[in-house]
Amino acid sequence: MMPDLRAEVGGLKLRNPILLASGTVGYGNEISQFLDLNKIGGIVTKSISLNPRAGNPPPRIVETPSGMLNAIGLANVGLEKFISEKLPYLEQYDTAVICNIAASTIEEYVICTERLSDEKRVDAFEINVSCPNVKEGGLIFGNNLEKVTEV
């Protein structure tokens, strides 16, 4: 008999505590051929910003003796393309969808979360206030408690 691994985070009920971390598996379709998304607790999407971002120019990843360093720069398809092209793919899975939101202004965070709140397939948000590898936003919020509170 399998142990009961159900978990709850802030009212969000999860099948189990296994979440695919933001940025590691894109928007779900990139990993689904290797993993049954119905067996995990949820997927935290690649960052989503109001407008598409190209991210940093290559090289973005460098191997080191103790691991790797990356500076992707929050490359993403943007809010509207995520809603029209990425989110419909996740409809076929019974797992939590947590959208990682990246923004350069508080207004952008508000627009993104309000727009995605209207989508039935979005279960929660992860608010990205700490990416040091972008020109706009980045650690501006994450290094300031008042700004984080405001966001």
Disulfide bonds with the S-S distance in Angstrom:
none
